[in-house]
Amino acid sequence: MTKPIEPDSEPWDDVLERLQPVLERIFKLYGLSERQAEETVEEACRVLVGKRLWRRSPEISLLHVVLERCERLKEEEERLEDSPS
């Protein structure tokens, strides 16, 4: 899993290491490819760094954003499957 590059990235390394088993289960549950999983983590980290939310509760904040992204991807995939070809 790709780790974000930030000036104070050590906390992210710790958070991602602690959450890796949970994230892997989430990505498997949603059927995300490795590329989609990496992009999801990168996007979540960018969102959290931009909002500085990670300082309060990094694990919960990251999981929240990751789950939102997974839901969005699932909805997009379902929409594509339901649309007439």
C-alpha positions, -999 to +999 in steps of 0.1 A: +000+000+000+014+034-009+021+058+019+015+095+014+045+118+012+041+145+038+066+165+059+055+148+091+048+114+076+058+093+105+024+095+121+009+083+088+033+054+087+021+044+121-016+048+114-013+029+081+006+001+097-020-003+125-049-002+100-034-023+072-053-055+082-085-036+085-080-017+052-072-049+034-104-065+046-124-034+036-108-034+001-115-071-003-151-067+008-156-039-017-137-058-044-112-030-050-081-037-071-047-030-056-046+002-077-080+014-065-070+006-029-038+026-032-057+055-048-083+054-021-057+056+007-039+084-011-071+103-015-081+098+021-047+110+033-049+141+011-084+149+024-073+145+060-041+165+057-061+193+040-085+194+068-061+185+096-087+160+109-062+133+114-047+149+145-078+143+166-084+106+157-063+095+128-076+059+126-112+068+127-108+097+103-089+076+078-114+047+080-143+071+076-129+087+044-118+053+030-153+038+036-169+068+019-147+064-011-154+027-013-191+033-012-188+059-040-168+034-061-194+007-055-223+030-064-205+040-096-199+004-105-235-005-099-247+025-120-225+013-149-239-022-146-275-010-146-271+014-175-282+002-209-253-008-232 
